[in-house]
Amino acid sequence: MPMMTKRLPKFHHPFRLRTILALAFAAQVALVLIAAGYYAQFQLRRVIEREIDSRVTAYASLAATSLARIPFLGVFPPDPDSRMARFVRQSMRDFLAQTRLTRIVITDPNGRVFYDSRQQLLPGQEYVRARIDRLEFQQAVAGQPAAAPFFEDASGVPFKAAYASLIREDRILAVVCVEARAESLAALRETRRLFWTIGVVVVLVTVGLAAGIAFTITRPLEKLRRAAEAIAAGQYDLPIEARGSNETVVLANTLETMREAVLRRERQLHMMLMGIAHEIRNPLGGMELFAGLLEKQCDARLRPHVEKIKTEIRTLKNIINDFLNYARPARPNKTCVAAAAIVQEARSALGQKAEAVQWDFLVEDDCRIDADPEQLRQVFLNLLQNACQAVAEQAEAQIRIRIQNNEQECECIIQDNGPGIAERDVERIFEPFFTTRHQGTGLGLALVKQYVEANGGRVAVTEWRSGATFRVWLPLCRHHSETS
């Protein structure tokens, strides 16, 4: 007979262990890839920026040096139509052709334009970038070439600007600004996209590998879980295989030892119960036989007492049968049966107990369930007996029975108008040997729960304050659920 222990609270995690392992491994790889990618991008950008800075700054200094060699006539800038101005423009066009620069602007130390290779700014206008790059422009005025931060044009193309001073005879005549397209930085964006593509592919491959590794690790644990559930359900016949890692093998051996110990204990208990039943049933049979003979031979005044003896003998026999049925449950012999017919048979088996009850029987759907007919009949017989006992003292005893199709299950509802169940007893009514009546073994509802669960169903009490409502859910026959 299984020992009753206090149930510990369940902390159910929504994910399986293999899912957690796969996600954890993939998350670690993804984080490493992201960190490595950002670090590589950061370092690569620094190297590219330094290279572009040095190149553009060198071009600015070279342009300023070239202009400084031109013998100006004491005034800068010269007259736009003068020979000297034309010579400056030609020199800058040649310089642009020899370099990768996109623009050259020459300003005075205050940022007023002398020359613009694109001819977007007229002489005397303000060079706006000199105000944006104020620190770099002032550094160039002080005689130190400087490169400004990157900027983008309207189409998003990155550019780099650098400033250098035009000095002659220790006098700063002008500031040369050069602009160049940052092609290497544009290529860096393509590299970033490539990194992301590689990262996504690696993460997907990692998820697949992690899932495979997690499945390999958790498969033995999944088998152990199913074995533990089978033991908890009272199925002790199947041995437990010890495969996997050392820890899994130790756990499997421990479960196997426990299974064998429980199986030995169950067999010993069954043998003991069979012996007790045999030793008790034989005297009870003799007592019942002699009580029958005594009833025929005794005086009429003693016959009610003899009938009482026979009733108590039958009660003892029923108690022994319930005890043996609970301690040695038979495996269900399932077949497709009509739920309504089984309930009607159970109600008819009540005999005189059902005559004083007003029955309200409603079958909403033709439910055919996959269950053992004998065990199912005992389930409803016990539930209806309890309901009849609950309403026995009511002025108008009423019991309602509802049978309905609930998606993939057949739901059977038994409701009475009795006094209900004390709230402190609701959690224990399905425990074996728990009863609130002076007579009874407390095995009726325990057998109900055992038989229902053995047939793949569920049972619960859903109302207990004003009368009691028991609900039984049982699986529909496969062909019946498919056609419905």
C-alpha positions as CSV (number, residue, x, y, z in Angstrom):
1,M,0.0,0.0,0.0
2,P,1.6,3.3,-1.0
3,M,2.6,5.6,1.8
4,M,1.0,9.0,1.9
5,T,3.5,11.9,2.2
6,K,3.0,15.6,2.2
7,R,3.3,17.1,-1.3
8,L,5.9,19.7,-1.7
9,P,5.0,22.8,-3.7
10,K,5.8,22.6,-7.4
11,F,8.0,25.2,-9.1
12,H,7.4,24.6,-12.7
13,H,9.8,26.2,-15.3
14,P,8.2,27.0,-18.7
15,F,11.2,25.7,-20.6
16,R,12.7,22.2,-20.8
17,L,16.3,21.6,-19.8
18,R,17.5,21.0,-23.3
19,T,16.0,24.3,-24.4
20,I,17.7,26.1,-21.6
21,L,21.0,24.6,-22.4
22,A,20.8,25.3,-26.1
23,L,19.7,28.9,-25.5
24,A,22.4,29.5,-22.9
25,F,25.1,28.2,-25.1
26,A,23.9,30.1,-28.1
27,A,23.5,33.3,-26.0
28,Q,27.1,33.0,-24.8
29,V,28.4,32.5,-28.4
30,A,26.3,35.4,-29.6
31,L,27.6,37.7,-26.8
32,V,31.2,36.8,-27.6
33,L,30.6,37.4,-31.3
34,I,29.0,40.7,-30.7
35,A,31.7,41.8,-28.3
36,A,34.4,40.6,-30.7
37,G,32.7,42.3,-33.7
38,Y,32.4,45.6,-31.9
39,Y,36.0,45.5,-30.7
40,A,37.2,44.6,-34.2
41,Q,35.2,47.4,-35.7
42,F,36.4,49.9,-33.1
43,Q,40.1,49.0,-33.7
44,L,39.7,48.9,-37.5
45,R,38.0,52.3,-37.5
46,R,40.8,53.8,-35.4
47,V,43.4,52.5,-37.8
48,I,41.5,53.7,-40.8
49,E,40.9,57.2,-39.2
50,R,44.6,57.6,-38.3
51,E,45.6,56.6,-41.9
52,I,43.0,59.1,-43.4
53,D,44.0,61.8,-40.9
54,S,47.7,61.6,-41.8
55,R,47.0,61.4,-45.5
56,V,44.6,64.3,-45.7
57,T,46.8,66.4,-43.3
58,A,49.8,65.7,-45.5
59,Y,47.8,66.8,-48.6
60,A,46.8,70.0,-46.9
61,S,50.4,70.8,-45.9
62,L,51.7,69.9,-49.4
63,A,49.1,72.2,-51.0
64,A,50.1,75.1,-48.6
65,T,53.8,74.5,-49.3
66,S,53.1,74.6,-53.1
67,L,51.2,77.9,-52.8
68,A,53.9,79.4,-50.5
69,R,56.4,79.1,-53.3
70,I,54.4,81.3,-55.7
71,P,55.9,84.8,-55.7
72,F,52.8,86.9,-54.8
73,L,53.0,90.6,-55.4
74,G,52.6,91.5,-51.8
75,V,48.9,91.2,-51.7
76,F,46.8,88.1,-51.2
77,P,44.5,87.3,-52.8
78,P,45.4,88.8,-56.1
79,D,42.9,90.2,-58.5
80,P,40.7,87.3,-59.7
81,D,41.4,88.3,-63.3
82,S,45.2,88.7,-62.8
83,R,47.8,86.4,-64.1
84,M,48.7,85.4,-60.6
85,A,45.1,84.4,-59.8
86,R,44.9,82.3,-62.9
87,F,48.2,80.6,-62.0
88,V,46.8,79.8,-58.5
89,R,43.7,78.2,-60.0
90,Q,45.7,76.2,-62.5
91,S,48.1,75.0,-59.8
92,M,45.2,73.8,-57.6
93,R,43.5,72.0,-60.5
94,D,46.8,70.2,-61.2
95,F,47.1,69.4,-57.5
96,L,43.5,67.9,-57.4
97,A,44.3,65.8,-60.4
98,Q,47.4,64.3,-58.8
99,T,45.6,63.5,-55.5
100,R,42.4,61.9,-54.4
101,L,41.1,65.2,-53.0
102,T,37.6,66.3,-53.8
103,R,37.9,70.0,-52.9
104,I,40.4,72.7,-52.0
105,V,39.4,75.9,-50.3
106,I,41.8,78.8,-49.5
107,T,40.7,81.3,-46.8
108,D,42.2,84.1,-44.9
109,P,42.8,83.6,-41.1
110,N,39.3,84.8,-40.4
111,G,37.6,82.2,-42.6
112,R,36.9,84.4,-45.6
113,V,37.2,82.6,-48.9
114,F,40.0,83.4,-51.4
115,Y,39.5,80.3,-53.6
116,D,37.1,77.4,-53.9
117,S,37.9,74.6,-56.4
118,R,34.2,73.8,-56.7
119,Q,33.3,77.4,-57.2
120,Q,30.5,77.1,-54.8
121,L,31.7,80.0,-52.7
122,L,32.7,83.4,-54.0
123,P,35.7,85.3,-52.8
124,G,34.9,87.1,-49.6
125,Q,32.2,84.7,-48.5
126,E,32.4,82.8,-45.2
127,Y,33.6,79.2,-45.3
128,V,31.1,77.6,-43.0
129,R,33.1,74.5,-42.2
130,A,35.8,76.7,-40.7
131,R,33.2,77.6,-38.0
132,I,32.1,74.0,-37.6
133,D,35.7,72.8,-37.3
134,R,36.7,75.9,-35.2
135,L,39.3,74.1,-33.0
136,E,41.1,72.5,-36.0
137,F,40.9,75.8,-38.0
138,Q,42.4,77.8,-35.1
139,Q,45.1,75.1,-34.7
140,A,46.0,75.6,-38.4
141,V,46.1,79.4,-37.9
142,A,48.5,78.8,-35.1
143,G,50.8,77.0,-37.5
144,Q,50.0,73.4,-36.7
145,P,48.2,71.3,-39.4
146,A,45.1,69.5,-38.1
147,A,42.5,67.0,-39.3
148,A,38.8,67.6,-38.4
149,P,36.3,64.8,-37.5
150,F,34.4,63.0,-40.2
151,F,31.3,64.5,-41.8
152,E,28.8,63.3,-44.3
153,D,27.3,64.9,-47.3
154,A,23.6,64.9,-48.1
155,S,23.8,61.4,-49.6
156,G,25.5,60.0,-46.5
157,V,29.0,59.7,-48.0
158,P,31.7,60.2,-45.4
159,F,34.3,63.0,-45.9
160,K,37.4,64.1,-44.1
161,A,38.7,67.7,-43.9
162,A,42.2,68.9,-42.9
163,Y,43.6,72.4,-42.4
164,A,47.2,73.8,-42.9
165,S,48.5,77.4,-42.9
166,L,50.1,79.1,-45.8
167,I,53.2,80.8,-44.4
168,R,55.7,83.1,-46.1
169,E,58.4,85.1,-44.2
170,D,56.9,84.0,-40.9
171,R,53.6,85.5,-41.8
172,I,50.4,83.5,-42.1
173,L,48.9,84.6,-45.4
174,A,46.0,82.1,-45.6
175,V,44.7,78.7,-44.5
176,V,44.3,75.8,-47.0
177,C,41.4,73.4,-46.4
178,V,41.3,70.1,-48.3
179,E,38.4,67.7,-48.3
180,A,38.7,64.0,-49.3
181,R,36.2,61.2,-49.7
182,A,36.7,58.6,-46.9
183,E,36.4,55.6,-49.1
184,S,38.0,53.3,-46.5
185,L,35.4,54.3,-44.0
186,A,32.6,53.4,-46.5
187,A,34.3,50.1,-47.0
188,L,34.2,49.7,-43.2
189,R,30.4,49.7,-43.4
190,E,30.5,46.8,-45.8
191,T,32.8,45.0,-43.4
192,R,30.3,45.6,-40.6
193,R,27.5,44.1,-42.7
194,L,29.8,41.1,-43.5
195,F,30.5,40.7,-39.7
196,W,26.7,40.7,-39.0
197,T,26.1,38.1,-41.7
198,I,28.8,35.9,-40.4
199,G,27.6,36.4,-36.9
200,V,24.0,35.4,-37.8
201,V,25.2,32.3,-39.6
202,V,27.5,31.3,-36.7
203,V,24.7,31.8,-34.2
204,L,22.3,29.7,-36.2
205,V,24.9,26.9,-36.6
206,T,25.7,27.2,-32.9
207,V,22.0,26.9,-32.0
208,G,21.9,23.7,-34.1
209,L,25.0,22.3,-32.5
210,A,23.9,23.3,-29.0
211,A,20.5,21.7,-29.5
212,G,22.2,18.5,-30.6
213,I,24.5,18.6,-27.6
214,A,21.7,19.4,-25.2
215,F,19.6,16.6,-26.6
216,T,22.5,14.2,-26.1
217,I,22.9,15.4,-22.5
218,T,19.2,15.5,-21.6
219,R,18.0,12.3,-23.4
220,P,19.1,10.0,-20.5
221,L,17.6,12.5,-18.0
222,E,14.3,12.5,-20.0
223,K,14.3,8.7,-19.8
224,L,14.9,8.9,-16.0
225,R,12.1,11.4,-15.7
226,R,9.6,9.1,-17.5
227,A,10.8,6.2,-15.3
228,A,10.3,8.3,-12.1
229,E,6.8,9.2,-13.3
230,A,6.0,5.6,-13.9
231,I,7.2,4.7,-10.4
232,A,5.1,7.5,-9.0
233,A,2.1,6.1,-10.9
234,G,2.7,2.7,-9.4
235,Q,4.2,1.0,-12.5
236,Y,7.2,-0.9,-11.1
237,D,7.7,-3.6,-13.7
238,L,10.0,-1.9,-16.2
239,P,13.7,-1.8,-15.3
240,I,15.6,1.4,-15.6
241,E,18.6,1.5,-18.0
242,A,21.8,3.1,-16.8
243,R,23.2,5.1,-19.7
244,G,24.9,8.5,-20.1
245,S,27.4,10.4,-18.0
246,N,28.6,9.1,-14.6
247,E,26.2,11.4,-12.8
248,T,23.3,10.0,-14.9
249,V,24.3,6.4,-14.4
250,V,24.5,7.0,-10.6
251,L,21.0,8.5,-10.6
252,A,19.7,5.7,-12.8
253,N,21.2,3.1,-10.5
254,T,19.6,4.8,-7.5
255,L,16.2,4.9,-9.1
256,E,16.6,1.3,-10.1
257,T,17.4,0.3,-6.5
258,M,14.4,2.3,-5.3
259,R,12.2,0.6,-7.9
260,E,13.3,-2.8,-6.9
261,A,12.8,-2.1,-3.2
262,V,9.4,-0.7,-3.8
263,L,8.5,-3.7,-6.0
264,R,9.7,-6.1,-3.4
265,R,7.7,-4.2,-0.7
266,E,4.6,-4.2,-3.0
267,R,4.8,-7.9,-3.6
268,Q,5.3,-8.7,0.1
269,L,2.4,-6.4,0.9
270,H,0.2,-8.1,-1.7
271,M,1.1,-11.5,-0.3
272,M,0.3,-10.3,3.2
273,L,-3.0,-8.8,2.1
274,M,-4.0,-11.9,0.3
275,G,-3.2,-13.9,3.4
276,I,-5.2,-11.5,5.6
277,A,-8.1,-11.5,3.1
278,H,-8.1,-15.3,3.0
279,E,-7.9,-15.6,6.8
280,I,-10.8,-13.1,7.2
281,R,-13.0,-14.1,4.3
282,N,-13.2,-17.8,5.4
283,P,-14.6,-17.0,8.9
284,L,-16.9,-14.4,7.4
285,G,-18.2,-16.9,4.9
286,G,-18.8,-19.3,7.7
287,M,-20.5,-16.6,9.8
288,E,-22.7,-15.7,6.8
289,L,-23.6,-19.3,6.3
290,F,-24.6,-20.0,9.9
291,A,-26.4,-16.6,10.1
292,G,-28.5,-17.8,7.2
293,L,-29.2,-21.1,8.9
294,L,-30.0,-19.3,12.2
295,E,-32.4,-17.0,10.4
296,K,-34.4,-20.0,9.2
297,Q,-34.5,-21.7,12.6
298,C,-34.7,-18.9,15.1
299,D,-37.8,-17.2,16.5
300,A,-39.4,-14.4,14.5
301,R,-38.4,-11.9,17.2
302,L,-34.7,-12.7,16.6
303,R,-34.7,-12.4,12.9
304,P,-34.1,-8.6,12.8
305,H,-31.0,-9.2,14.9
306,V,-29.9,-12.0,12.5
307,E,-30.5,-9.6,9.6
308,K,-28.3,-7.0,11.3
309,I,-25.5,-9.6,11.7
310,K,-25.7,-10.5,7.9
311,T,-25.6,-6.8,7.1
312,E,-22.5,-6.2,9.1
313,I,-20.9,-9.3,7.6
314,R,-21.6,-7.9,4.1
315,T,-20.1,-4.5,5.2
316,L,-16.9,-6.3,6.3
317,K,-16.7,-8.1,3.0
318,N,-17.1,-4.9,1.1
319,I,-14.4,-3.2,3.2
320,I,-12.0,-6.1,2.5
321,N,-12.8,-5.9,-1.2
322,D,-12.2,-2.1,-1.3
323,F,-9.0,-2.5,0.7
324,L,-7.7,-5.1,-1.7
325,N,-8.8,-3.2,-4.8
326,Y,-6.9,-0.1,-3.6
327,A,-3.8,-1.9,-2.5
328,R,-3.7,-4.1,-5.7
329,P,-5.1,-2.1,-8.5
330,A,-5.7,-4.0,-11.7
331,R,-4.5,-2.5,-15.0
332,P,-7.4,-1.1,-17.0
333,N,-8.7,-3.1,-19.9
334,K,-9.8,-0.2,-22.1
335,T,-12.5,-0.3,-24.7
336,C,-14.8,2.3,-26.3
337,V,-17.8,2.6,-24.1
338,A,-20.7,5.1,-23.8
339,A,-20.4,7.3,-20.8
340,A,-24.2,7.7,-20.4
341,A,-24.7,3.9,-20.3
342,I,-22.1,3.4,-17.7
343,V,-23.6,6.1,-15.5
344,Q,-27.1,4.7,-15.9
345,E,-25.8,1.2,-14.9
346,A,-24.2,2.7,-11.8
347,R,-27.4,4.5,-10.9
348,S,-29.4,1.3,-11.3
349,A,-26.9,-0.6,-9.0
350,L,-27.9,1.7,-6.2
351,G,-31.2,-0.1,-5.7
352,Q,-33.4,1.3,-3.0
353,K,-30.9,4.1,-2.2
354,A,-31.9,5.8,-5.5
355,E,-35.6,5.7,-5.0
356,A,-35.7,8.6,-2.5
357,V,-33.7,10.9,-4.7
358,Q,-35.0,13.2,-7.4
359,W,-32.7,12.7,-10.4
360,D,-31.9,15.3,-13.1
361,F,-30.0,13.4,-15.8
362,L,-28.9,15.3,-19.0
363,V,-26.7,14.0,-21.8
364,E,-25.7,17.0,-23.9
365,D,-23.4,15.0,-26.2
366,D,-23.0,11.3,-27.1
367,C,-19.7,10.8,-25.4
368,R,-17.9,7.6,-26.1
369,I,-14.8,7.2,-23.9
370,D,-11.7,5.0,-23.9
371,A,-11.8,3.3,-20.5
372,D,-12.2,0.1,-18.6
373,P,-16.0,-0.4,-18.2
374,E,-15.8,-2.2,-14.8
375,Q,-13.4,0.4,-13.3
376,L,-15.5,3.2,-14.7
377,R,-18.7,1.7,-13.3
378,Q,-17.1,1.5,-9.9
379,V,-16.0,5.1,-10.2
380,F,-19.6,6.4,-10.8
381,L,-21.1,4.0,-8.3
382,N,-18.8,5.4,-5.6
383,L,-19.6,9.0,-6.5
384,L,-23.3,8.4,-6.7
385,Q,-23.3,6.5,-3.4
386,N,-21.5,9.4,-1.8
387,A,-24.1,11.8,-3.3
388,C,-27.0,9.7,-2.0
389,Q,-25.5,9.6,1.5
390,A,-25.0,13.4,1.3
391,V,-28.7,14.2,0.5
392,A,-30.2,11.5,2.7
393,E,-31.3,14.0,5.3
394,Q,-32.5,16.7,2.9
395,A,-36.2,17.4,2.6
396,E,-35.9,17.3,-1.2
397,A,-33.0,15.1,-2.1
398,Q,-31.7,16.1,-5.6
399,I,-28.8,14.9,-7.7
400,R,-27.9,16.3,-11.0
401,I,-25.8,14.5,-13.6
402,R,-24.5,16.2,-16.7
403,I,-22.4,14.5,-19.5
404,Q,-21.0,16.7,-22.2
405,N,-18.3,16.7,-24.8
406,N,-15.5,19.1,-23.8
407,E,-13.1,19.3,-26.8
408,Q,-10.9,16.1,-26.5
409,E,-12.5,15.0,-23.2
410,C,-15.8,13.8,-21.9
411,E,-16.8,15.8,-18.9
412,C,-19.1,14.1,-16.3
413,I,-20.6,16.4,-13.6
414,I,-22.3,15.0,-10.5
415,Q,-23.9,17.6,-8.3
416,D,-26.0,17.2,-5.1
417,N,-27.8,19.6,-2.8
418,G,-26.4,18.2,0.4
419,P,-24.7,20.1,3.2
420,G,-21.4,20.3,1.2
421,I,-17.9,19.7,2.4
422,A,-16.0,21.5,5.1
423,E,-13.3,23.7,3.5
424,R,-10.6,22.1,5.7
425,D,-11.5,18.7,4.3
426,V,-11.6,19.6,0.6
427,E,-7.8,19.0,0.1
428,R,-8.0,15.6,1.7
429,I,-11.1,14.0,0.4
430,F,-9.2,11.9,-2.2
431,E,-6.7,10.6,0.4
432,P,-7.1,6.9,1.3
433,F,-8.7,6.2,4.7
434,F,-9.8,9.8,5.1
435,T,-13.5,10.0,6.0
436,T,-15.9,12.2,7.9
437,R,-18.5,9.5,8.5
438,H,-18.7,7.2,11.5
439,Q,-19.0,4.2,9.2
440,G,-16.8,3.7,6.1
441,T,-13.3,3.0,5.2
442,G,-12.4,6.3,3.5
443,L,-11.4,4.3,0.3
444,G,-14.3,5.2,-1.9
445,L,-13.0,8.5,-3.3
446,A,-9.4,7.3,-3.2
447,L,-10.5,4.4,-5.5
448,V,-12.3,6.9,-7.7
449,K,-9.1,9.0,-8.1
450,Q,-7.0,5.9,-8.7
451,Y,-9.3,4.4,-11.4
452,V,-9.8,7.7,-13.2
453,E,-6.1,8.4,-13.4
454,A,-5.4,4.9,-14.4
455,N,-7.7,5.4,-17.4
456,G,-6.0,8.7,-18.4
457,G,-8.5,11.0,-16.8
458,R,-8.9,13.6,-14.0
459,V,-11.3,14.1,-11.1
460,A,-11.8,17.1,-9.0
461,V,-14.4,18.7,-6.6
462,T,-15.2,22.1,-8.0
463,E,-17.9,23.2,-5.5
464,W,-18.2,22.3,-1.9
465,R,-19.9,25.2,0.0
466,S,-23.5,24.6,-1.0
467,G,-23.8,21.0,-2.0
468,A,-20.9,19.2,-3.7
469,T,-20.0,19.1,-7.4
470,F,-17.6,16.5,-8.6
471,R,-16.3,16.6,-12.2
472,V,-14.7,13.7,-14.0
473,W,-12.8,14.2,-17.3
474,L,-12.1,11.1,-19.4
475,P,-10.4,10.8,-22.8
476,L,-12.8,10.3,-25.8
477,C,-12.3,7.4,-28.1
478,R,-9.9,8.3,-30.8
479,H,-12.3,7.7,-33.7
480,H,-15.0,9.6,-31.8
481,S,-12.8,12.6,-31.2
482,E,-11.7,12.7,-34.8
483,T,-15.3,12.6,-36.2
484,S,-16.5,15.2,-33.7
